[in-house]
Amino acid sequence: MSDDLEQIIERYHYAADEFSRGDPEPVKALLSERDDVTLANPFGPAVRGRQPVCDVLDYASSRFRDGEVKRFELLATYATNDLATILENEQWRAKVGESDEMASFVLRVSSTLRREADGWRLVHRHADPITTPDPAGPLRG
């Protein structure tokens, strides 16, 4: 992995931590300006387009308070000179919604970054809370 890709992933981790406290701006600052940006998170359906993604980031971040992302577990990195995808488990702790209780949870996250004229930019994030095997066993087709 190149140094500049490692640096943007560090910035991305910082941005996720700020997000856990209700601030979407550091994540939005990493987004591509192009309209092919996508986001899928646990608070609603997947969206495409810079403005819809920013709107969903505003809403999702408003659901978190007093949080922190305690750990990022890198599971895989796939990178070329201009495109990278990372798969991570993120260990979160935050107050969610109207609750004053701290909740601990793990998100399974796939993120894609693209090298653009001004550097690496986030073009896709998919986060969900599914991090354990299905007790019914693997899906069979």
C-alpha positions, -999 to +999 in steps of 0.1 A: +000+000+000+014+034-009+022+061+017-005+084+003-031+057+005-021+049+041-025+086+049-060+089+035-070+058+054-057+074+086-077+105+078-107+083+071-104+066+105-102+100+122-133+111+102-152+080+113-143+087+149-156+123+146-187+109+130-193+088+162-197+121+180-222+135+155-199+154+132-202+144+095-179+171+081-146+152+082-162+123+063-178+147+038-144+164+033-130+131+020-159+124-005-154+126-042-170+157-058-182+134-086-218+123-087-211+086-087-205+085-049-225+058-031-234+051+005-251+022+022-255+023+060-278+007+086-301+037+088-318+034+054-315+023+018-283+028-003-280+062-020-261+075-050-250+111-058-229+136-039-258+156-024-279+125-014-249+110+002-242+142+021-278+143+032-277+107+045-244+114+063-260+144+080-289+123+092-268+092+102-243+113+122-272+131+140-281+096+154-247+094+173-235+112+204-205+110+227-189+082+207-156+068+196-145+042+172-123+022+195-107+000+169-103-006+132-096-042+122-082-043+087-093-076+070-083-070+034-069-043+011-072-045-027-054-016-044-042-005-078-026+028-087-060+045-089-085+025-070-085+008-036-111-011-016-106-019+021-126-043+043-126-036+080-145-043+112-150-011+131-156-013+169-178+016+180-191+029+213-217+057+212-251+069+224-275+061+196-307+078+189-325+091+219-309+067+243-286+080+270-270+046+274-237+039+257-240+011+231-211-010+219-213-025+184-191-036+155-197-026+119-185-046+089-174-019+065-163-020+028-149+013+015-137+022-020-113+051-026-103+065-060-073+086-069-086+119-084-068+151-095-066+163-060-057+130-043-075+100-030-112+104-024-139+082-009-164+070-035-182+042-017-189+031+019-211+001+029-215-004+067-237-030+084-237-046+118-234-082+105-201-095+119-210-129+132-219-161+114-255-169+108-266-195+134-286-212+107-255-218+087-242-206+054-266-197+026-272-223+001-282-215-034 
